[in-house]
Amino acid sequence: MTSRYSAWRKSTRSDDGNCVEVASADDGTVGVRDSKDVIGPMLEFRPATWSAFTGAIRAGKFSR
């Protein structure tokens, strides 16, 4: 099985164990997976949805 995602990356703030990785497909779709289980399940987000989510994070909408 060939993945449509390449260049998976994780945050420079992540530690050695509890991380997610993200990658973009040619159509702009964003894939999100667990860095410890790279062949396991993956979530996919449309570009607008991912932008809204990351924008809300930057705006502090999910702060405790």
C-alpha positions in Angstrom: 0.0 0.0 0.0 1.4 3.4 -1.0 0.5 6.3 1.1 -0.5 9.5 -0.5 1.3 11.3 2.3 5.0 11.9 2.4 7.3 14.0 4.7 5.5 13.2 7.9 6.6 15.6 10.6 6.0 16.2 14.3 6.3 19.2 16.5 9.7 20.2 17.7 8.1 20.5 21.1 7.1 16.9 21.3 8.9 14.4 23.5 10.1 10.9 22.7 6.9 9.2 23.2 3.6 11.1 23.1 3.4 12.6 19.7 1.3 13.0 16.6 2.7 13.4 13.2 1.1 15.4 10.3 1.6 15.4 6.6 -0.1 17.0 3.6 -1.3 15.3 0.4 -1.1 16.8 -3.0 -4.7 17.9 -2.8 -4.1 19.7 0.5 -5.7 17.1 2.7 -3.9 16.8 6.0 -3.2 13.4 7.6 -2.7 13.0 11.3 -1.3 9.8 12.9 0.3 8.5 16.1 4.1 8.6 15.8 4.3 5.3 17.7 2.0 3.4 15.3 2.8 4.7 11.9 0.9 1.9 10.1 -2.2 2.2 12.4 -5.2 4.4 12.0 -4.9 7.9 10.6 -7.3 10.9 10.6 -7.7 13.0 7.5 -8.9 16.6 7.4 -9.9 18.9 4.6 -7.6 22.0 4.3 -10.2 24.4 5.5 -11.1 22.2 8.5 -7.4 21.9 9.5 -6.8 25.6 9.1 -9.8 26.4 11.4 -8.6 23.8 14.0 -5.0 25.1 14.1 -6.2 28.7 14.1 -8.4 28.0 17.1 -5.4 26.4 18.9 -3.2 29.5 18.2 -6.1 31.8 19.4 -6.2 29.8 22.7 -9.7 28.4 22.2 -8.7 25.1 23.8 -6.7 26.5 26.8 -7.6 25.0 30.1 
